[in-house]
Amino acid sequence: MEINMSYEDAFKELRQIEADIQNETVSVDVLAEKIKRASELIALCQSKLTKTEAEVNKIISQMEQKPANG
């Protein structure tokens, strides 16, 4: 899997896999491969979301610790 793949690109590919499976355009021969790829993309998206949440929480925490100027 591409380590530097953006969240948007991963999500887009995941949605395409979902559409292919729902539309039954995925042959049985490649179904397992598509499911494996979807699993990898889900893990990548979850990782990016978790990292972003931690960064946002850190920023908010830092903002709350600074005295207000006023």
C-alpha positions in Angstrom: 0.0 0.0 0.0 1.2 3.5 -0.7 2.3 5.1 2.5 2.0 8.6 1.2 -1.5 8.1 -0.2 -3.9 10.9 0.9 -7.0 10.2 2.9 -9.1 11.5 0.0 -7.4 9.2 -2.5 -7.8 6.2 -0.2 -11.4 7.0 0.4 -12.1 7.5 -3.3 -10.5 4.1 -4.1 -12.5 2.5 -1.3 -15.7 3.9 -2.6 -14.9 2.6 -6.1 -14.3 -0.9 -4.8 -17.6 -0.7 -2.9 -19.4 0.4 -6.1 -17.8 -2.4 -8.2 -18.8 -5.0 -5.6 -22.4 -3.6 -5.4 -22.7 -3.4 -9.1 -21.4 -7.0 -9.4 -18.6 -5.9 -11.8 -16.0 -7.7 -9.8 -15.3 -11.2 -10.9 -15.1 -14.0 -8.4 -11.4 -14.4 -9.4 -10.5 -11.0 -8.1 -13.0 -10.6 -5.3 -10.7 -11.6 -2.5 -8.0 -9.3 -3.9 -10.5 -6.4 -3.8 -11.6 -7.2 -0.3 -8.0 -7.3 0.9 -7.3 -3.9 -0.8 -10.4 -2.5 0.8 -9.2 -3.7 4.2 -5.8 -2.0 3.7 -7.5 1.2 2.7 -9.8 1.2 5.7 -6.8 0.7 8.0 -5.1 3.6 6.3 -8.1 5.9 6.6 -8.6 5.0 10.3 -4.9 5.7 11.0 -5.1 9.1 9.4 -8.2 10.0 11.2 -6.8 8.9 14.6 -3.6 10.9 13.9 -5.5 14.0 12.9 -7.8 13.7 16.0 -4.7 13.5 18.2 -3.2 16.6 16.5 -6.4 18.6 16.8 -6.8 17.7 20.5 -3.2 18.7 21.1 -3.8 22.1 19.5 -7.0 22.7 21.4 -5.2 21.7 24.6 -2.4 24.2 23.9 -5.0 26.9 23.1 -6.8 26.4 26.4 -3.6 26.6 28.4 -2.6 30.0 27.0 -3.9 33.0 28.9 -6.5 35.1 27.1 -5.3 38.6 26.1 -7.9 41.1 26.9 
